[in-house]
Amino acid sequence: MTVVRSVEAIPIGYREPNDHDRTRYVCLVKATTDDGLVGWGEATAYFPESTRAVVELVNGLRELVVGRVPTETERVWRDMRKHTWWYGNGGVASMAIAAIDLAMWDLRGKALETRVLDLLGGPVKERLAGVASGHATLEDLGALADEAARWVSTGLHGVKVGFGKLGAARLGFAHERDVEYMRRLRAAIGPDKKIMIDLGAAVQWDVAEAVRRVQAFEDHDLHWIEEPLGHWNPRGYKTLRDKTTTRIAYGEREFGVEGIERVLATGTCDVLGFDPGRAEGLTGFIHAVERVEAERTQANAHAWSTAIVTAASLAMSWATPVCRQFELKPTRDVAQYELVSNPLTHEKGWMPQPQGHGLGIDVVTEVVESMRLT
Ligand SMILES: [Mg+2]
């Protein structure tokens, strides 16, 4: 079988209209085999300095990958984890492993002329609902509710709204105003759409405030509250769990299986967030969903960077029962719609299965080059 001939780290920056036009950064990995197959991966590093750090780590890990056959995804992943024993087990090392692992899975599918979804065992569900996942940025509560109504008017099955983000919305900071927003949002989108609220790092609720907010939001049927007490607060989450019935989502800031096990062991995480471009790739995701299923909780695939992570997240979301919906950025952006010639989006609110060999995306190299950091 063909072997990997080269592994290239490509740091890029792109404008993100869904995040107040901020520039976001990721490190792509392009792995090429000796017979010309190309696999793409991504490290969702988000910041310029972490993206550059990932470049260095990918360059260091390259020697573990070159010469390997593309079907060795699990072994290469284990070798990379072993190699990073001193500086890894989290942080940028997990992102570098993620980017290479995703590229290996893409190559594996291409070498075997198979979809990654089928390598994962194939779809385990009839359909997968899409939801909009956006940041609240407008000042006027009515305008914010109307904006969300526009997002779901395409057929999407719900909205996840980021509080405490850039812009003038100032959601998350004042109880009465937040509750009024929730009331207007529910009125605008109707009773059948799901509402998820995701607290940004700028919002710092204490436990009492989280309990009071979630109890008030429950009158308007909140599907889940995400990171209301940050990424790690087991006692606070236990209190919130005891006093409310809304699902609690967190875990997306963990880097691998150990962190995920720690979160699940608290018994307070109902929806485990997971970004395969951050937490050791699709192989990391496979190990995570097995544990999530054993705990009878849900997982939620993060897909808020480029189409490469979206393709991996979508394949896994079809291949496991624990992922029950799929998030899409509401505004078309270059990372999803121009970086690849075949963007992944919903059809009347339902997500398609990824098609084509490997991850099933056709990366446009000219667009990659136009975004490349120097
Ligand atoms: Mg989140």
Residues whose N, C-alpha, C, O or C-beta is under 5 A from the ligand:
A	BS01	MG	D198 E226
